[in-house]
Amino acid sequence: MAEGKLPSSRSLTVGTLLIAGSNVLSRLLGLARDALLARAGGTSFQTDAYNIAFLLPDLLNHFLGAGLLSITLIPLLTPAFKRDDLDGVSRTVSEIFGVVFGAVTLLALLCFLFAGEIVPHLTEQALPPETLALTIRYTRILVFAQIFFVAGGFLMAVQYGRYRYAIPALAPLVYNASIIAGGAVALATGDVACFCWGVLFGAFAGNFGIQWFGARRAGLRLRPVVDFRSPALRRYLWLTLPFVFGAGATFSNELAYRYFGGAGEGNVAGLGFGLRIMMSLVGVFGGAAGVASYPVLARHCDDGDWEGLAKRVATTLERIFCLLVPATLAIGLLAPEAVSLYLGGGKFGDESVRSVVRALRFYLPVAVPMSATLIVARSFYASKDTWTPSLLTLGAFLATLPFYALFGEELGDVRVPVLSFATALLQISLLGIFWARRHPSREHLRPIFALLKMALPMALLAWGASRGLELWNRPENGLLFFLELALLGCGLYLLSLLLLWPLRIPGFQEWTAALKRKALRRRC
């Protein structure tokens, strides 16, 4: 494939599968990481401190737009990629990288020095002294990981722009594997800080070290440039600045549970475990599709092909919904057994299991609107409009903030996931309405109709399965329990997919037809 042309359907499929496979493996490693954290710290003040310690680094990451670097850079680099002008790509990246890398390094040092003054103001309620002391200590380790996340964002954007997904797909795997290694040490020593050191090393190795090698292979030649008058830098800042004011689905969820999670021991930890399990679904079903399809969305926008963009987004959302909703149903039904088997043991007792199950069941519905937001927002980003989605998501988040105070007593410990769902639903609604008004198309209605079609069969399946699970005699043997749980989960998921087949949802039918054709070719 010539670098200046759109990738073939096969190339895009391979890229999507690489990212999806990476996300699946990364989420599995993330589950193993959380299992180690649960056994090492349970839902104790140490685990609370570990969760809250990410807040200041996440804020730094957010204000620098580090998590969205590929989104802001790819549209800027697309014209040069279309001309096969790798010198132009290197020049543009170098002019932006020098200033941004210097800024993140300086800010990380300031956060390290003043963590003791900043951290006490990052939660709704004052933290107990022992939790606060650990949070400050962990924060000072974690904040330097942002330097490597920022640098890696530039390096991966170049690789995505040239449709090279293999090495970027390694980043989350190396990152999580490093945290697991730190967790193993933490389990042996009882010091949760080892997880933090794992985060720092994983960011360096996975998001910077191997990505440097991948970007060099993709043709990037970084030069030591610091030019505050660079036109490329000004365009980048204009595209990135909205993210400073925005509060996207991922950021608003992370901020809400850490700030509003409560000061009681284990409150933040329980919410954190539930949120991360839900986010695993978002990463596998929504994140992978969004990352792999984004360069193509940028090409559609650059060519002014709005109808083609609408069809691609609609098809992507239909597939995500048809694969994601059955997964949330199966996990919700089997949550008590799954959480007990997954996290139970060590310092993670029955009370911890009940806390996480309750949080998880209220968090699971958030996965659907949140995954949709990841795709729809990229339509704006691909058209070089970062202001509109940022302001809309911020407006939705601000609109729900007063309800945290109004319904604190009524909702209790599920206040955060319930209001997170309200925020995510409002965010995707606003994004969809504004995009549909800007580029009208009947294709925009397809994902909504797909969800409406799915509602009744999924509700009936949930009702019937919940009654059937009441008859399940859980075996005491651990291995047998695991096998039965796995079979039940897979059975529920496959049954859900079979119930969706007669609904004739276009994106789902296209996907299953493609799988059937591949299977027939292999037989021949």
VMD Tcl script that draws the C-alpha trace (Angstrom):
set ca {
  {0.00 0.00 0.00}
  {1.33 3.43 -0.90}
  {1.69 5.56 2.18}
  {-0.20 8.47 0.64}
  {-3.35 6.43 -0.05}
  {-6.18 5.29 2.19}
  {-5.53 1.85 3.66}
  {-7.42 -1.09 2.22}
  {-10.28 -2.60 4.17}
  {-7.98 -5.53 4.97}
  {-5.24 -3.21 6.31}
  {-7.73 -1.35 8.47}
  {-9.14 -4.63 9.76}
  {-5.66 -5.85 10.66}
  {-4.96 -2.55 12.43}
  {-8.22 -2.76 14.33}
  {-7.50 -6.35 15.35}
  {-4.00 -5.41 16.51}
  {-5.34 -2.58 18.67}
  {-8.27 -4.69 19.86}
  {-5.95 -7.59 20.68}
  {-3.63 -5.25 22.52}
  {-6.58 -3.83 24.45}
  {-7.84 -7.29 25.35}
  {-4.42 -8.44 26.56}
  {-3.84 -5.12 28.30}
  {-7.17 -5.35 30.09}
  {-6.40 -8.92 31.12}
  {-3.09 -7.72 32.51}
  {-4.99 -4.87 34.16}
  {-7.28 -7.40 35.80}
  {-4.23 -9.31 37.04}
  {-2.78 -6.00 38.29}
  {-5.94 -5.22 40.23}
  {-6.06 -8.75 41.62}
  {-2.56 -8.21 43.03}
  {-3.59 -4.80 44.39}
  {-6.64 -6.34 46.06}
  {-4.57 -9.02 47.75}
  {-1.81 -6.62 48.76}
  {-4.02 -3.79 50.02}
  {-7.67 -4.89 49.95}
  {-10.01 -1.92 50.35}
  {-7.77 -0.32 52.96}
  {-6.46 3.23 53.42}
  {-3.33 2.19 51.48}
  {-5.40 1.33 48.42}
  {-7.42 4.51 48.87}
  {-4.16 6.48 48.86}
  {-2.96 4.67 45.74}
  {-6.16 5.53 43.87}
  {-6.23 9.18 44.98}
  {-2.52 9.61 44.19}
  {-3.31 9.39 40.48}
  {-5.48 12.52 40.65}
  {-2.72 15.15 40.43}
  {-0.79 13.29 37.67}
  {-4.07 12.81 35.79}
  {-4.81 16.52 36.06}
  {-1.34 17.29 34.69}
  {-1.94 14.81 31.87}
  {-5.33 16.37 31.15}
  {-4.16 19.98 31.09}
  {-1.39 19.06 28.64}
  {-3.75 17.03 26.45}
  {-1.30 14.13 26.73}
  {-3.92 11.41 26.43}
  {-5.22 12.96 23.19}
  {-1.94 13.80 21.48}
  {-2.64 11.49 18.55}
  {-6.05 13.12 18.13}
  {-4.60 16.62 17.87}
  {-1.49 15.68 15.91}
  {-2.88 13.36 13.22}
  {-5.09 16.01 11.54}
  {-2.10 18.39 11.55}
  {0.16 15.75 10.02}
  {-2.36 14.27 7.57}
  {-1.51 16.64 4.64}
  {2.19 15.74 4.94}
  {1.37 12.03 5.19}
  {-0.75 12.28 2.03}
  {2.27 13.78 0.20}
  {4.67 11.18 1.67}
  {6.59 14.15 3.06}
  {8.35 12.54 6.04}
  {10.71 15.51 6.37}
  {7.66 17.73 6.80}
  {6.25 15.34 9.41}
  {9.54 15.37 11.34}
  {9.81 19.14 11.16}
  {6.26 19.68 12.44}
  {6.61 17.15 15.27}
  {10.00 18.57 16.31}
  {8.68 22.14 16.53}
  {5.83 21.04 18.82}
  {7.67 18.38 20.81}
  {10.48 20.62 22.11}
  {8.13 23.09 23.80}
  {5.62 20.54 25.11}
  {8.26 18.18 26.49}
  {9.99 21.05 28.28}
  {6.66 22.19 29.75}
  {5.67 18.77 31.08}
  {9.10 18.25 32.65}
  {8.94 21.60 34.44}
  {5.38 21.02 35.65}
  {6.24 17.54 36.91}
  {9.08 18.98 38.98}
  {6.77 21.64 40.45}
  {4.15 19.01 41.33}
  {6.83 16.92 43.02}
  {8.04 19.86 45.09}
  {4.60 21.15 46.10}
  {2.65 17.89 46.38}
  {2.28 18.39 50.12}
  {0.49 21.69 49.58}
  {-1.66 20.57 46.60}
  {-2.90 17.06 47.48}
  {-4.97 18.00 50.60}
  {-7.23 20.13 48.36}
  {-7.96 17.41 45.80}
  {-10.78 15.60 47.65}
  {-14.26 16.69 48.73}
  {-13.65 15.60 52.33}
  {-10.40 15.86 54.27}
  {-8.38 12.67 54.18}
  {-7.29 10.93 57.42}
  {-3.65 11.74 58.28}
  {-2.29 8.29 57.41}
  {-4.09 8.26 54.05}
  {-2.94 11.79 53.24}
  {0.71 11.03 54.02}
  {0.72 7.98 51.74}
  {-1.14 9.84 48.99}
  {1.54 12.55 48.92}
  {4.31 9.95 48.84}
  {2.70 8.00 45.99}
  {1.89 11.18 44.05}
  {5.55 12.21 44.01}
  {6.44 8.94 42.30}
  {3.58 8.86 39.81}
  {3.85 12.44 38.58}
  {7.06 11.79 36.63}
  {5.36 9.08 34.55}
  {3.52 11.88 32.74}
  {6.76 12.96 31.06}
  {6.95 9.64 29.25}
  {3.23 9.55 28.44}
  {3.57 12.93 26.71}
  {6.67 11.93 24.77}
  {5.08 8.62 23.80}
  {1.99 10.39 22.50}
  {4.07 12.15 19.83}
  {5.88 8.96 18.87}
  {2.71 6.89 18.56}
  {0.86 9.58 16.58}
  {3.47 9.31 13.82}
  {3.08 5.54 13.70}
  {-0.73 5.72 13.62}
  {-0.52 8.28 10.84}
  {1.37 5.76 8.72}
  {-1.05 2.96 9.69}
  {1.56 1.16 11.77}
  {-0.16 -0.27 14.81}
  {2.05 -3.14 16.01}
  {4.56 -1.25 18.18}
  {2.00 1.22 19.65}
  {-0.08 -1.85 20.54}
  {2.79 -2.98 22.80}
  {2.64 0.17 24.96}
  {-0.22 -0.84 27.30}
  {1.10 -4.40 27.52}
  {4.55 -3.33 28.69}
  {2.98 -0.72 30.99}
  {0.68 -3.19 32.74}
  {3.31 -5.92 32.87}
  {5.61 -3.50 34.69}
  {2.90 -2.65 37.23}
  {2.30 -6.36 37.79}
  {6.00 -6.83 38.47}
  {5.84 -4.00 40.99}
  {2.69 -5.56 42.46}
  {4.45 -8.88 42.98}
  {7.08 -7.06 45.03}
  {4.31 -5.21 46.91}
  {2.60 -8.50 47.74}
  {5.83 -9.84 49.16}
  {6.80 -6.69 51.09}
  {3.41 -5.18 51.94}
  {4.46 -1.82 50.48}
  {1.87 -0.57 47.95}
  {4.42 2.02 46.75}
  {5.94 -0.75 44.62}
  {2.90 -0.44 42.36}
  {3.80 3.22 41.83}
  {7.35 2.38 40.84}
  {5.91 -0.16 38.39}
  {3.80 2.62 36.85}
  {6.83 4.86 36.42}
  {9.02 2.20 34.82}
  {6.15 0.96 32.63}
  {5.54 4.48 31.30}
  {9.23 4.85 30.49}
  {9.64 1.46 28.79}
  {6.26 1.00 27.10}
  {5.22 4.53 26.19}
  {8.64 5.98 25.44}
  {11.44 3.44 25.00}
  {9.96 1.07 22.43}
  {7.90 3.85 20.82}
  {11.10 5.75 20.06}
  {12.25 2.72 18.10}
  {8.87 2.44 16.32}
  {8.74 6.12 15.38}
  {12.26 5.98 13.97}
  {11.24 3.03 11.81}
  {8.21 5.04 10.65}
  {10.54 7.78 9.41}
  {10.46 10.28 12.29}
  {13.67 12.27 12.86}
  {13.25 14.48 15.90}
  {15.39 17.60 16.05}
  {16.19 19.73 19.14}
  {13.92 22.68 18.32}
  {12.37 25.20 20.74}
  {10.52 27.79 18.67}
  {7.64 29.56 20.40}
  {6.75 31.35 17.15}
  {6.30 28.17 15.13}
  {3.00 28.11 13.13}
  {2.76 24.36 13.80}
  {3.02 24.98 17.54}
  {0.30 27.65 17.38}
  {-2.03 25.30 15.47}
  {-1.33 22.50 17.94}
  {-2.05 24.76 20.93}
  {-5.28 25.93 19.32}
  {-6.42 22.32 18.89}
  {-5.21 21.24 22.34}
  {-6.39 24.21 24.40}
  {-10.04 23.05 24.43}
  {-9.02 19.85 26.21}
  {-7.81 21.98 29.12}
  {-11.38 23.17 29.59}
  {-13.06 19.93 28.58}
  {-14.12 17.05 30.80}
  {-14.48 14.01 28.57}
  {-16.09 10.75 29.57}
  {-12.91 9.10 30.87}
  {-11.59 12.14 32.72}
  {-14.93 13.00 34.35}
  {-15.30 9.43 35.64}
  {-11.80 9.34 37.06}
  {-12.15 12.76 38.67}
  {-15.60 12.04 40.13}
  {-14.77 8.84 41.98}
  {-11.53 10.18 43.43}
  {-12.93 13.56 44.50}
  {-16.44 12.49 45.59}
  {-15.63 8.93 46.68}
  {-15.69 9.80 50.39}
  {-13.17 9.76 53.19}
  {-14.30 6.48 54.77}
  {-11.72 3.72 54.60}
  {-12.17 1.64 51.47}
  {-14.79 3.86 49.80}
  {-12.51 5.12 47.03}
  {-10.90 1.69 46.62}
  {-14.25 -0.06 46.08}
  {-15.34 2.47 43.49}
  {-11.95 2.27 41.81}
  {-12.08 -1.51 41.37}
  {-15.63 -1.31 39.97}
  {-14.74 1.53 37.60}
  {-11.66 -0.21 36.24}
  {-13.59 -3.40 35.47}
  {-16.13 -1.31 33.56}
  {-13.35 0.61 31.82}
  {-11.90 -2.70 30.63}
  {-15.05 -3.17 28.57}
  {-14.83 0.38 27.22}
  {-11.20 -0.14 26.23}
  {-11.81 -3.44 24.46}
  {-15.00 -2.50 22.60}
  {-14.87 1.29 22.25}
  {-11.23 2.30 22.60}
  {-9.79 -0.13 20.07}
  {-12.30 0.79 17.36}
  {-11.76 4.49 18.00}
  {-7.97 4.39 17.80}
  {-7.80 2.17 14.71}
  {-10.44 4.06 12.71}
  {-9.35 7.59 13.60}
  {-6.77 8.10 10.81}
  {-9.45 7.04 8.30}
  {-11.99 9.40 9.86}
  {-9.42 12.17 9.42}
  {-9.09 11.27 5.72}
  {-12.89 11.38 5.27}
  {-12.95 14.84 6.84}
  {-9.98 16.04 4.84}
  {-11.77 14.93 1.64}
  {-15.09 16.44 2.74}
  {-16.78 13.03 2.54}
  {-19.32 13.60 5.33}
  {-21.76 10.90 4.22}
  {-18.96 8.34 4.12}
  {-17.91 9.44 7.59}
  {-21.48 9.10 8.88}
  {-21.77 5.55 7.49}
  {-18.44 4.50 9.01}
  {-19.32 5.92 12.44}
  {-22.81 4.35 12.37}
  {-21.45 0.94 11.44}
  {-18.75 1.15 14.12}
  {-21.27 2.11 16.81}
  {-23.67 -0.70 15.85}
  {-20.90 -3.26 16.15}
  {-19.74 -1.85 19.46}
  {-23.27 -1.94 20.91}
  {-23.94 -5.49 19.71}
  {-20.72 -6.75 21.30}
  {-20.69 -4.54 24.40}
  {-24.26 -4.81 25.71}
  {-24.16 -8.64 25.99}
  {-20.84 -8.36 27.83}
  {-22.23 -5.88 30.38}
  {-25.26 -8.13 30.88}
  {-23.18 -11.25 31.53}
  {-20.77 -9.48 33.89}
  {-23.61 -7.81 35.80}
  {-25.42 -11.11 36.35}
  {-22.30 -12.96 37.46}
  {-20.70 -10.06 39.33}
  {-20.73 -11.53 42.89}
  {-19.08 -14.76 41.81}
  {-16.71 -13.10 39.34}
  {-15.49 -10.44 41.79}
  {-15.05 -12.98 44.58}
  {-13.03 -15.30 42.35}
  {-11.09 -12.47 40.73}
  {-10.23 -10.22 43.66}
  {-10.90 -12.37 46.71}
  {-8.06 -13.48 48.95}
  {-5.37 -11.86 51.05}
  {-6.69 -8.59 52.50}
  {-9.74 -8.67 50.22}
  {-12.59 -10.15 52.28}
  {-16.35 -10.60 51.91}
  {-17.14 -6.99 52.78}
  {-14.72 -5.82 50.09}
  {-16.42 -8.12 47.57}
  {-19.86 -6.69 48.37}
  {-18.53 -3.14 48.06}
  {-17.02 -3.74 44.61}
  {-20.03 -5.70 43.29}
  {-22.40 -2.89 44.25}
  {-20.18 -0.28 42.58}
  {-19.64 -2.45 39.49}
  {-23.33 -3.09 38.83}
  {-24.05 0.63 38.89}
  {-20.99 1.40 36.76}
  {-21.68 -1.12 33.97}
  {-24.38 0.94 32.18}
  {-21.84 3.78 31.84}
  {-19.86 1.64 29.34}
  {-22.43 2.09 26.56}
  {-22.66 5.91 26.30}
  {-18.99 6.23 27.17}
  {-17.90 3.95 24.30}
  {-20.16 5.86 21.93}
  {-18.63 9.15 23.07}
  {-15.14 7.89 22.20}
  {-16.27 7.36 18.59}
  {-18.54 10.38 18.03}
  {-16.07 12.82 19.57}
  {-13.47 11.63 17.08}
  {-15.69 12.88 14.25}
  {-15.21 16.38 15.64}
  {-11.51 15.87 16.26}
  {-10.95 14.49 12.77}
  {-12.47 17.67 11.31}
  {-9.98 19.68 13.41}
  {-12.69 20.89 15.78}
  {-11.62 20.23 19.34}
  {-13.51 23.16 20.87}
  {-17.06 21.97 20.33}
  {-16.73 18.48 21.89}
  {-14.63 19.83 24.75}
  {-17.13 22.53 25.63}
  {-20.08 20.14 25.29}
  {-18.54 17.47 27.52}
  {-17.54 20.12 30.05}
  {-21.07 21.54 30.03}
  {-22.54 18.08 30.66}
  {-20.13 17.46 33.54}
  {-20.84 20.85 35.12}
  {-24.59 20.31 34.73}
  {-24.44 17.12 36.83}
  {-22.04 18.45 39.49}
  {-24.78 20.03 41.71}
  {-26.51 16.66 41.98}
  {-23.55 15.20 43.89}
  {-24.52 17.49 46.76}
  {-28.29 17.29 46.24}
  {-28.49 13.48 46.17}
  {-25.62 12.60 48.51}
  {-27.86 11.06 51.17}
  {-30.45 9.51 48.83}
  {-27.92 7.72 46.62}
  {-25.31 7.00 49.29}
  {-22.33 4.94 48.17}
  {-23.67 4.58 44.60}
  {-23.89 8.35 44.11}
  {-20.75 8.46 41.97}
  {-21.58 5.68 39.44}
  {-25.23 6.78 39.09}
  {-24.28 10.38 38.36}
  {-21.40 9.23 36.16}
  {-23.99 7.47 33.99}
  {-26.07 10.65 33.86}
  {-22.98 12.61 32.81}
  {-21.99 10.10 30.10}
  {-25.54 9.98 28.73}
  {-25.78 13.76 28.57}
  {-22.36 14.00 26.92}
  {-23.13 11.60 24.09}
  {-26.57 13.18 23.59}
  {-25.11 16.65 23.17}
  {-22.30 15.45 20.89}
  {-24.71 13.50 18.69}
  {-27.21 16.36 18.36}
  {-24.58 18.95 17.51}
  {-22.83 16.72 14.95}
  {-26.14 15.73 13.32}
  {-27.13 19.37 12.95}
  {-23.76 20.21 11.41}
  {-23.74 17.28 8.96}
  {-27.31 15.91 8.59}
  {-27.63 12.27 7.58}
  {-30.09 9.43 8.17}
  {-27.09 7.29 9.10}
  {-26.93 9.04 12.49}
  {-30.17 7.30 13.57}
  {-28.92 3.76 12.95}
  {-27.12 3.27 16.30}
  {-30.15 4.60 18.22}
  {-32.48 2.18 16.42}
  {-30.01 -0.63 17.14}
  {-30.16 0.03 20.89}
  {-33.96 0.22 20.83}
  {-34.15 -3.12 19.02}
  {-31.81 -4.70 21.56}
  {-33.64 -3.47 24.66}
  {-36.47 -6.02 24.89}
  {-34.54 -9.25 24.10}
  {-31.70 -8.24 26.42}
  {-34.14 -7.38 29.24}
  {-35.93 -10.73 28.85}
  {-32.63 -12.59 28.82}
  {-31.47 -10.75 31.97}
  {-34.73 -11.61 33.75}
  {-34.63 -15.27 32.75}
  {-30.93 -15.71 33.50}
  {-31.25 -14.09 36.94}
  {-33.99 -16.59 37.81}
  {-31.90 -19.46 36.49}
  {-28.84 -18.41 38.51}
  {-30.89 -18.74 41.69}
  {-30.89 -22.50 41.05}
  {-27.13 -22.69 40.52}
  {-25.44 -24.79 43.19}
  {-21.97 -23.19 43.45}
  {-19.28 -25.86 43.79}
  {-16.79 -25.56 46.63}
  {-13.88 -26.74 44.51}
  {-12.07 -23.65 43.22}
  {-11.15 -25.04 39.80}
  {-14.62 -26.46 39.19}
  {-16.16 -23.15 40.31}
  {-13.97 -21.26 37.84}
  {-14.86 -23.60 34.95}
  {-18.59 -23.41 35.64}
  {-18.43 -19.62 35.96}
  {-16.51 -19.35 32.67}
  {-18.99 -21.61 30.89}
  {-21.95 -19.64 32.25}
  {-20.39 -16.34 31.20}
  {-19.56 -17.55 27.69}
  {-22.97 -19.17 27.37}
  {-24.78 -15.98 28.34}
  {-22.67 -13.96 25.91}
  {-23.20 -16.32 22.97}
  {-26.93 -16.59 23.72}
  {-27.13 -12.79 23.69}
  {-25.45 -12.67 20.28}
  {-27.85 -15.29 18.94}
  {-30.81 -13.23 20.13}
  {-29.38 -10.21 18.28}
  {-29.06 -12.06 14.97}
  {-32.76 -11.86 13.94}
  {-32.83 -8.11 14.66}
  {-31.01 -7.42 11.36}
  {-28.75 -4.67 12.67}
  {-26.63 -3.67 9.62}
  {-23.26 -3.20 11.31}
  {-23.61 -6.50 13.18}
  {-24.72 -8.36 10.04}
  {-21.77 -7.02 8.04}
  {-19.38 -8.12 10.76}
  {-20.81 -11.65 11.06}
  {-20.92 -11.99 7.26}
  {-17.24 -11.06 7.07}
  {-16.41 -13.67 9.71}
  {-18.39 -16.27 7.77}
  {-16.55 -15.48 4.52}
  {-13.18 -15.80 6.25}
  {-14.18 -19.14 7.77}
  {-15.29 -20.46 4.36}
  {-12.02 -19.35 2.72}
  {-10.00 -21.18 5.36}
  {-11.99 -24.37 4.75}
  {-11.27 -24.12 1.04}
}
mol new
graphics top color blue
foreach p $ca { graphics top sphere $p radius 0.5 }
foreach p [lrange $ca 0 end-1] q [lrange $ca 1 end] { graphics top cylinder $p $q radius 0.2 }
display resetview
